[in-house]
Amino acid sequence: MAFSRFLSLLSVCFALAGMLTGCKPSPSANPSTSATLPADPAVKTALEFARLHAAQFPEAGQLLVVWNESPAAHEATLVAFEKQNGEFIPVYGPMAAGVGKNGFAAPGEKREGDGKSPTGAFALGQLFCYQAPPATSWPFTLTTADDKWVDDPESPDYNRHVRGETSARSYERLLLTTDTYAYCMVIEYNTRPVVKGHGSAIFFHLSQTPPGPTLGCVAIARNDMEQILGWLQPNQQPVILMGTAGVLSKKG
């Protein structure tokens, strides 16, 4: 009887062990299940934003999510995702980012000179570099002293890259005495079409450490940027989703 009772107890233990093992997330588990959500709260938050707004960028295979907690704060967080089996999964981050010195503009309210980053989902565009990045498949242009980005709303070149002469009254030079634009990628905000006065020169570029405020761009540390540039693939049609947590937490 004692031996039979032992075998019965042993069977129960094996069954319980199997149940516990079945609850553990596996590397190949579907990332949409609650058991496999990332443990980091910031990554969980970014994943929720990605899911809420995914319908805006159905073709995107790579996604950067950038958000702050307070609309006026320049301190932000960035998490990178890639799509696998129709679901976004985190690949890099969270990492510190700087956004506009006055935070994010409300959706549709970005204006020239307001010191705010635009809110929304935008494609990533042309990359300007002082020298070739360590490793990237993203096409890039080596920056020269003639490269400018026009921020004069009255100019026909407004929110456009110009190499050489322009009649614009004001513009940003892309070759600076600092390394801020050593890697400088265009965020395709207000580019197709260009709307007069709605903001220009919105870039994804380098920051100091820790990332400080920008005039409307998104900035991250060099090491983080080089990691992102090595990962980005043009054929994945990457998108950057930007805004305050209160805005991004609402379905797009």
Backbone torsions as a table, in degrees:
resi	resn	phi	psi	omega
1	MET	NA	-41.4	-179.0
2	ALA	-62.1	-41.4	-179.4
3	PHE	-65.5	-40.5	178.7
4	SER	-63.5	-41.1	179.1
5	ARG	-64.0	-37.5	178.4
6	PHE	-61.3	-45.1	179.3
7	LEU	-62.6	-38.0	179.8
8	SER	-64.8	-44.6	178.2
9	LEU	-64.2	-38.5	179.2
10	LEU	-62.8	-39.4	179.2
11	SER	-63.3	-41.4	178.5
12	VAL	-62.2	-41.7	179.9
13	CYS	-62.5	-43.3	178.8
14	PHE	-63.0	-39.5	179.8
15	ALA	-63.7	-44.4	178.3
16	LEU	-63.1	-40.2	178.9
17	ALA	-62.0	-39.9	178.8
18	GLY	-65.1	-39.4	178.2
19	MET	-64.3	-42.6	180.0
20	LEU	-65.4	-40.9	179.0
21	THR	-62.2	-38.4	-178.8
22	GLY	-66.3	-19.1	-179.7
23	CYS	-87.6	-11.0	-178.1
24	LYS	-79.6	131.9	179.3
25	PRO	-65.4	137.1	176.7
26	SER	-101.4	160.0	-178.9
27	PRO	-59.3	-27.5	-177.0
28	SER	-97.2	7.3	-177.8
29	ALA	-64.1	151.5	177.7
30	ASN	-65.4	122.3	-176.4
31	PRO	-67.1	-8.2	-179.9
32	SER	-81.2	-10.8	-179.3
33	THR	-80.9	145.2	-176.8
34	SER	-62.9	-29.4	-178.2
35	ALA	-67.3	-20.0	-175.4
36	THR	-112.2	10.7	177.2
37	LEU	-63.3	144.7	178.5
38	PRO	-58.5	145.8	-177.5
39	ALA	-74.8	-30.3	-176.3
40	ASP	-67.3	125.9	-178.2
41	PRO	-58.1	-37.8	-179.7
42	ALA	-65.7	-38.9	178.8
43	VAL	-67.8	-39.9	176.2
44	LYS	-59.4	-43.7	179.9
45	THR	-62.1	-48.0	-179.7
46	ALA	-61.9	-38.3	179.5
47	LEU	-64.5	-39.5	177.3
48	GLU	-63.9	-42.2	177.0
49	PHE	-61.3	-42.8	-179.6
50	ALA	-59.9	-43.4	-178.6
51	ARG	-68.6	-38.6	-178.8
52	LEU	-65.9	-29.0	-173.5
53	HIS	-112.8	5.6	-174.4
54	ALA	-58.0	-29.4	-178.8
55	ALA	-64.7	-19.3	179.3
56	GLN	-76.1	-21.4	-177.3
57	PHE	-139.0	64.3	-174.9
58	PRO	-64.0	-23.3	-177.8
59	GLU	-89.2	-9.0	-175.4
60	ALA	-73.0	128.6	175.2
61	GLY	-100.4	-12.0	177.3
62	GLN	-134.5	145.5	-173.9
63	LEU	-145.4	133.1	169.3
64	LEU	-107.4	128.7	177.0
65	VAL	-112.6	123.3	-178.4
66	VAL	-126.9	126.0	-178.9
67	TRP	-150.1	158.0	170.2
68	ASN	-122.0	169.3	-177.8
69	GLU	-91.8	-32.9	-179.6
70	SER	-114.3	134.1	-175.9
71	PRO	-54.1	-30.4	-175.9
72	ALA	-95.6	0.1	-175.5
73	ALA	-83.6	140.7	176.2
74	HIS	-91.2	-13.1	178.5
75	GLU	-79.5	124.9	-176.1
76	ALA	-136.4	174.6	-179.6
77	THR	-127.5	143.0	178.3
78	LEU	-125.2	135.1	173.2
79	VAL	-132.5	136.2	-179.9
80	ALA	-104.1	138.9	-179.1
81	PHE	-128.6	153.5	167.6
82	GLU	-130.7	151.9	-175.4
83	LYS	-89.4	128.9	175.4
84	GLN	-134.0	125.0	-178.7
85	ASN	53.2	39.3	175.8
86	GLY	80.9	2.5	-178.8
87	GLU	-122.0	142.2	174.5
88	PHE	-81.5	130.5	176.2
89	ILE	-123.2	144.6	-178.1
90	PRO	-71.8	139.8	177.7
91	VAL	-124.2	-31.1	178.3
92	TYR	-140.6	144.1	175.8
93	GLY	107.6	179.4	6.4
94	PRO	-74.2	148.6	176.7
95	MET	-132.0	149.8	-179.9
96	ALA	-71.2	141.9	178.4
97	ALA	-139.1	152.1	172.1
98	GLY	-108.0	140.0	175.6
99	VAL	-125.2	-165.5	-175.4
100	GLY	-51.1	144.4	-178.8
101	LYS	-60.0	-22.3	176.1
102	ASN	-109.1	21.8	176.5
103	GLY	80.3	-145.4	-179.9
104	PHE	-103.8	139.8	170.4
105	ALA	-72.7	150.0	172.5
106	ALA	-62.2	154.3	-178.7
107	PRO	-51.0	126.7	178.0
108	GLY	80.3	1.4	-174.4
109	GLU	-111.7	9.2	176.0
110	LYS	-64.5	134.1	178.4
111	ARG	-137.2	155.0	-178.6
112	GLU	-56.9	129.7	173.7
113	GLY	79.6	8.4	-177.2
114	ASP	-84.7	-3.3	179.2
115	GLY	68.1	21.8	-178.7
116	LYS	-118.3	149.6	172.6
117	SER	-86.1	147.1	178.8
118	PRO	-73.8	153.9	175.6
119	THR	-102.6	138.2	177.8
120	GLY	143.4	-171.4	178.0
121	ALA	-113.2	124.4	-173.4
122	PHE	-134.2	145.4	174.0
123	ALA	-70.4	159.7	173.6
124	LEU	-100.3	138.6	-172.6
125	GLY	-121.1	-137.3	-172.6
126	GLN	-60.1	139.1	178.9
127	LEU	-110.8	124.6	175.2
128	PHE	-106.4	136.8	-177.9
129	CYS	-137.2	142.4	173.3
130	TYR	-69.8	-33.5	174.5
131	GLN	-149.3	166.0	-175.8
132	ALA	-60.0	134.1	176.4
133	PRO	-62.7	157.4	179.8
134	PRO	-55.7	-41.5	178.8
135	ALA	-162.3	120.9	175.1
136	THR	-161.2	147.0	173.2
137	SER	-98.9	2.5	-179.4
138	TRP	-79.9	129.7	177.2
139	PRO	-59.9	139.7	-179.1
140	PHE	-138.2	157.9	177.1
141	THR	-113.9	129.2	175.1
142	LEU	-74.6	123.7	-173.9
143	THR	-72.9	139.6	176.5
144	THR	-121.6	171.0	178.2
145	ALA	-66.3	-14.8	-179.8
146	ASP	-89.5	-5.1	-176.8
147	ASP	-82.8	129.0	-178.0
148	LYS	-136.6	157.1	170.8
149	TRP	-126.1	120.8	-170.2
150	VAL	-81.5	128.8	177.5
151	ASP	-118.5	15.9	177.3
152	ASP	-87.3	108.9	-176.6
153	PRO	-60.5	-21.7	-178.4
154	GLU	-87.0	-5.6	-177.8
155	SER	-86.5	143.7	173.9
156	PRO	-65.9	-15.3	177.9
157	ASP	-93.3	9.9	-175.6
158	TYR	-52.8	132.2	-179.1
159	ASN	55.8	41.1	178.3
160	ARG	-131.5	154.0	172.5
161	HIS	-81.8	134.1	175.6
162	VAL	-129.4	131.8	171.9
163	ARG	-111.9	109.5	-177.1
164	GLY	113.1	-147.6	-173.7
165	GLU	-77.9	149.5	174.0
166	THR	-148.1	150.1	177.1
167	SER	-86.7	-0.5	-178.5
168	ALA	-61.7	143.5	179.5
169	ARG	-76.7	-23.1	179.2
170	SER	-147.9	150.6	179.7
171	TYR	-165.4	163.6	173.7
172	GLU	-99.7	135.1	170.0
173	ARG	-81.2	138.3	-178.0
174	LEU	-90.8	-13.4	174.6
175	LEU	-104.5	105.5	-174.7
176	LEU	-103.5	171.6	175.2
177	THR	-83.8	-10.1	174.0
178	THR	-105.0	175.7	179.2
179	ASP	-94.3	13.7	-177.2
180	THR	-53.6	-41.9	-179.8
181	TYR	-103.2	21.4	177.5
182	ALA	-58.1	-36.9	166.1
183	TYR	-125.0	117.8	-173.9
184	CYS	-139.8	105.6	-177.2
185	MET	-106.3	134.3	180.0
186	VAL	-71.7	128.8	166.9
187	ILE	-92.0	120.2	-170.0
188	GLU	-75.9	63.2	173.5
189	TYR	-99.5	132.5	177.8
190	ASN	55.9	41.1	179.6
191	THR	-113.8	-25.8	-177.4
192	ARG	-142.3	87.2	1.0
193	PRO	-87.9	170.5	173.5
194	VAL	-87.4	127.2	178.4
195	VAL	-109.5	123.6	-177.2
196	LYS	-52.9	125.1	173.6
197	GLY	81.2	0.9	-176.2
198	HIS	-91.1	9.4	174.5
199	GLY	112.7	145.0	-176.4
200	SER	-144.7	167.9	173.8
201	ALA	54.8	51.5	176.3
202	ILE	-94.6	108.8	-172.4
203	PHE	-119.7	160.5	169.2
204	PHE	-108.6	108.3	-169.9
205	HIS	-140.6	-174.1	-177.1
206	LEU	-81.9	152.2	176.6
207	SER	-122.4	170.0	165.2
208	GLN	-80.3	174.1	-179.9
209	THR	-114.3	124.7	-4.6
210	PRO	-73.0	160.3	-178.6
211	PRO	-57.5	129.1	179.4
212	GLY	-101.4	-173.4	-178.4
213	PRO	-71.3	153.2	176.2
214	THR	-118.8	-177.5	175.5
215	LEU	-93.4	8.1	179.9
216	GLY	144.8	-5.5	-178.7
217	CYS	-86.6	-177.6	170.9
218	VAL	-116.8	129.0	-175.8
219	ALA	-129.1	138.6	176.9
220	ILE	-136.5	167.5	-178.6
221	ALA	-67.7	155.6	-176.5
222	ARG	-56.4	-48.5	-178.3
223	ASN	-59.2	-41.3	177.9
224	ASP	-65.5	-42.3	179.9
225	MET	-62.9	-43.2	-179.5
226	GLU	-64.3	-34.5	175.6
227	GLN	-64.6	-46.0	-180.0
228	ILE	-64.7	-43.4	-179.2
229	LEU	-64.6	-32.9	177.2
230	GLY	-70.9	-20.6	-177.2
231	TRP	-95.7	-34.7	-175.4
232	LEU	-60.7	138.4	179.0
233	GLN	-127.8	121.8	-179.0
234	PRO	-55.6	-36.8	-177.1
235	ASN	-72.4	-6.9	175.7
236	GLN	-90.6	-0.3	176.9
237	GLN	48.2	57.3	-175.8
238	PRO	-63.5	150.9	-177.4
239	VAL	-131.9	148.1	172.0
240	ILE	-112.7	123.8	178.7
241	LEU	-103.4	122.8	-170.0
242	MET	-130.5	142.8	173.8
243	GLY	158.3	178.4	177.0
244	THR	-80.8	148.8	-178.3
245	ALA	-52.9	-40.7	-178.8
246	GLY	-62.0	-31.6	178.6
247	VAL	-81.7	-46.7	-175.7
248	LEU	-69.7	-18.9	179.6
249	SER	-77.7	-3.5	176.3
250	LYS	-102.9	138.3	-175.4
251	LYS	-58.8	131.6	-178.1
252	GLY	-82.3	NA	NA
